[in-house]
Amino acid sequence: MTAWLVLTLVEKDNRFWQAEYYPAAMTLAAVANSLSELKARERVMTGYPHNMRGRMLGLRDFSHQYVNAIRSGSGMSSIGCAKNSLVDAPRKIAHLPN
C-alpha cells in the first residue's frame, strides 16, 4: 500500500517542530485542488444526491477512484467513468419471504 507523507510544522511555545502526518485517502480526496482533480471530483459527485449522505458517499467513491488513478498512473481523466463508479455498480436486490 502506498502512503502519502505530509510534512508539517507545529508551533508550541514559540518553537517549531517538524511533524509527519499520513492522511487517510478520503482526506486527500477532500482537499484535492488542482484543476484536473476538481473536475474529476465533480464528475463523481454529480451522480450523488446533494445532501450530507450523498456528498459523503460521493466523496468515498471519489477517494477510491482517486487513489487508484494515482497508483496506476492513469490520471484524473479516468475518474468518473461509469465502469469505475460505485454508484453504477450492480446492487443486490433483497428478496423477502412471503
C-alpha positions in Angstrom: 0.0 0.0 0.0 1.2 3.5 -0.9 1.3 6.0 1.9 1.5 9.8 1.3 3.6 11.6 3.8 2.8 15.2 4.7 5.5 17.1 6.4 4.2 20.0 8.5 5.4 22.4 11.2 3.8 22.5 14.6 4.3 25.5 16.8 4.4 25.2 20.6 5.8 27.8 22.9 7.3 29.8 20.1 9.3 26.7 18.9 8.6 24.9 15.7 8.7 21.1 15.4 8.7 19.2 12.2 5.9 16.6 12.2 5.0 13.8 9.8 1.4 13.0 9.0 -0.1 10.2 6.9 -3.6 11.4 5.9 -6.3 8.9 5.0 -7.4 8.5 1.4 -10.7 10.3 2.0 -8.8 13.3 3.5 -6.6 13.5 0.4 -9.6 13.3 -1.9 -11.4 16.0 0.1 -8.5 18.5 -0.3 -7.5 17.6 -3.9 -7.4 21.1 -5.6 -5.7 21.0 -8.9 -8.0 21.8 -11.9 -8.0 18.2 -13.1 -8.7 16.9 -9.6 -11.6 19.3 -9.1 -13.1 18.3 -12.5 -12.7 14.6 -11.6 -14.3 15.1 -8.2 -17.2 17.0 -9.7 -17.8 14.2 -12.3 -18.1 11.7 -9.5 -20.2 13.9 -7.2 -22.8 14.7 -9.8 -24.0 11.1 -9.5 -25.0 11.5 -5.9 -27.8 13.5 -4.2 -27.0 17.0 -2.9 -27.4 16.1 0.8 -25.0 15.2 3.5 -25.3 11.4 2.9 -25.0 11.8 -0.8 -21.9 14.1 -0.5 -20.2 11.6 1.8 -20.9 8.6 -0.4 -19.7 10.6 -3.4 -16.5 11.6 -1.6 -15.9 8.0 -0.6 -16.4 6.9 -4.3 -14.1 9.6 -5.5 -11.4 8.8 -2.9 -11.3 5.1 -4.1 -11.0 6.2 -7.7 -8.6 9.0 -6.9 -6.2 6.7 -5.1 -6.4 4.0 -7.8 -5.7 6.6 -10.5 -2.7 7.9 -8.7 -1.3 4.4 -8.0 -1.9 3.2 -11.6 -0.7 6.4 -13.2 -3.9 6.5 -15.3 -4.5 10.2 -14.5 -7.6 12.1 -13.4 -9.4 11.7 -16.8 -10.1 8.1 -15.9 -12.1 9.2 -12.8 -15.8 9.4 -13.0 -16.2 6.9 -15.8 -19.3 4.6 -15.2 -17.1 1.5 -15.2 -15.3 2.8 -12.1 -18.2 4.2 -10.2 -19.7 2.6 -7.1 -23.0 4.3 -8.0 -23.2 2.3 -11.2 -22.2 -1.0 -9.6 -24.9 -3.7 -9.6 -26.9 -3.8 -6.4 -28.2 -6.9 -4.7 -32.0 -7.0 -4.6 -33.3 -8.2 -1.3 -35.9 -11.0 -1.7 -38.1 -11.1 1.3 -40.0 -14.3 2.1 -43.8 -14.1 1.8 
